[in-house]
Amino acid sequence: MPLIPEEPQIHESAQGPRVTPATGRTASTPRPVPGPRPVASPRPAQPGPGPARPAPPAQRTHPTAGQPRPAAPRNPSQPQIQLIPAPADGAVDAAEEAVDLLLDSGRAPGEVLVLTTGELHPWAAHELTFGEAAYWAQQAAGDDVFYAAADTVGQTSLRPVVVVALNGGNDDESVRALSEATAKAGALLIVCGDSQLANTALGAGV
């Protein structure tokens, strides 16, 4: 009787040896290392004849003056309001720091509008030297933080965040500016300046 060759045994795994991870160890997932926020690239020079357009004044870095103090919005249709107490001569510095915190937290530059009730912010003063048409065109582009005088708030577009620096002007003008700024802020209004004036304009509890 002929011999029947033995059938080859089929092993459960033909894919090679299995590696069992060590007990209690979980494979770590690489995480991005936080680093400093990249500096925004300078705007390109305007086309046309004439001297090359100088870069705008560099933003200064200021020591921390305190985190914005949140408060409940006055009603669901209005933005959240935060107050950063500051003297008139320190309101612009406080606004600059607030902008830095917003950008560091993930806000896009084009979502932020900064208004000053007194002297113009240095960036706005610089950009206006190239003409109002070019200045307002940057606001319409909506790709960067825009700085404007509070008395021109009617010409600005609604943005998610509005920062107001109470750095001068009389109280009536400041109250009116805050009221108009509230209408321009889609989600958040930050007021940097005199607390009593802000409370008078925006209501108690700010």
SVG drawing of the C-alpha trace seen along z (x, -y; Angstrom):
<svg xmlns="http://www.w3.org/2000/svg" viewBox="-30 -116 43 118">
<polyline fill="none" stroke="black" stroke-width="0.4" points="0.0,0.0 1.6,-3.3 2.5,-5.7 0.6,-8.9 2.9,-11.9 2.1,-13.8 0.2,-17.0 2.2,-20.0 1.0,-21.6 -0.6,-25.0 0.4,-27.4 -1.9,-30.1 0.4,-32.9 2.5,-33.1 3.4,-36.7 6.3,-36.3 6.6,-36.5 4.3,-38.8 5.7,-41.5 3.8,-41.9 4.2,-45.4 5.5,-45.6 2.8,-45.6 1.8,-49.0 3.5,-50.9 1.6,-53.0 3.2,-54.1 3.7,-57.9 2.4,-60.1 4.8,-62.9 3.3,-66.3 4.3,-69.6 6.5,-71.7 5.0,-75.2 7.2,-78.0 7.0,-81.7 4.3,-83.1 5.8,-83.9 6.1,-87.5 3.7,-88.6 5.5,-89.2 5.7,-92.8 3.1,-94.1 4.3,-94.3 5.1,-97.7 2.4,-99.5 2.9,-99.2 3.6,-102.3 6.3,-105.0 7.8,-106.7 10.1,-105.8 9.9,-102.3 7.4,-102.1 9.0,-101.7 7.9,-99.0 5.4,-100.1 6.6,-100.6 7.3,-97.4 4.9,-96.4 6.4,-96.7 6.5,-93.9 5.0,-95.0 5.1,-93.4 2.0,-91.6 -0.4,-94.0 -3.0,-91.4 -5.4,-89.2 -8.7,-90.6 -11.4,-90.2 -14.4,-88.5 -18.0,-89.5 -21.3,-88.1 -22.8,-89.8 -25.6,-92.2 -28.0,-90.1 -27.6,-87.2 -27.6,-89.6 -24.6,-91.5 -20.9,-90.4 -19.1,-89.3 -17.4,-92.2 -14.0,-92.2 -12.4,-95.1 -8.6,-95.7 -8.2,-98.7 -5.5,-101.1 -4.7,-104.8 -5.3,-106.8 -1.5,-106.9 -1.3,-103.2 -4.5,-102.2 -2.8,-101.6 -0.1,-99.4 -2.9,-97.4 -4.7,-97.1 -1.5,-95.8 -1.1,-93.2 -4.7,-92.1 -4.2,-91.7 -1.1,-89.6 -3.1,-87.3 -5.9,-87.0 -3.5,-86.0 -1.6,-83.6 -5.0,-82.0 -5.7,-81.2 -7.6,-84.3 -6.8,-85.2 -5.4,-88.7 -8.2,-89.6 -10.8,-89.0 -9.5,-91.9 -10.3,-95.6 -8.6,-98.1 -10.1,-101.5 -8.5,-104.5 -10.5,-107.3 -7.5,-109.7 -4.3,-109.8 -4.1,-107.4 -2.3,-104.1 1.2,-104.4 0.3,-101.8 -2.8,-103.7 -0.8,-107.0 1.9,-105.4 -0.5,-103.8 -2.5,-107.0 0.6,-108.7 0.1,-106.7 -3.5,-108.0 -6.9,-107.1 -7.7,-104.9 -4.8,-102.6 -5.5,-102.6 -9.1,-101.7 -8.3,-99.1 -6.4,-97.1 -9.5,-97.1 -11.6,-95.8 -9.0,-93.1 -9.6,-91.8 -6.3,-89.8 -4.7,-91.7 -5.4,-93.5 -6.9,-96.9 -6.3,-100.0 -8.6,-103.0 -9.8,-106.1 -13.0,-105.6 -14.7,-108.5 -14.3,-106.6 -15.9,-103.4 -18.9,-103.9 -16.5,-103.2 -15.2,-99.9 -16.7,-96.5 -18.0,-94.2 -15.3,-91.9 -15.6,-89.1 -13.4,-91.0 -13.2,-94.7 -10.6,-96.2 -11.1,-99.8 -8.3,-101.8 -9.6,-104.7 -6.5,-106.8 -8.0,-110.3 -10.9,-112.3 -13.8,-113.6 -16.1,-111.3 -19.1,-111.8 -17.1,-110.9 -15.7,-107.8 -19.2,-106.7 -20.5,-107.1 -17.4,-105.2 -18.0,-102.3 -21.7,-102.1 -20.7,-101.9 -17.9,-99.5 -20.4,-97.2 -22.4,-97.1 -19.2,-96.2 -18.1,-93.3 -19.6,-90.0 -18.4,-88.0 -16.1,-89.9 -15.5,-93.5 -12.4,-94.3 -12.1,-97.8 -8.7,-99.0 -8.9,-102.1 -10.8,-103.8 -13.1,-101.3 -15.6,-103.9 -16.0,-105.3 -16.4,-101.8 -19.0,-100.9 -21.0,-104.1 -21.0,-103.5 -21.6,-99.7 -23.5,-99.1 -22.7,-97.8 -20.9,-94.5 -18.4,-95.1"/>
</svg>
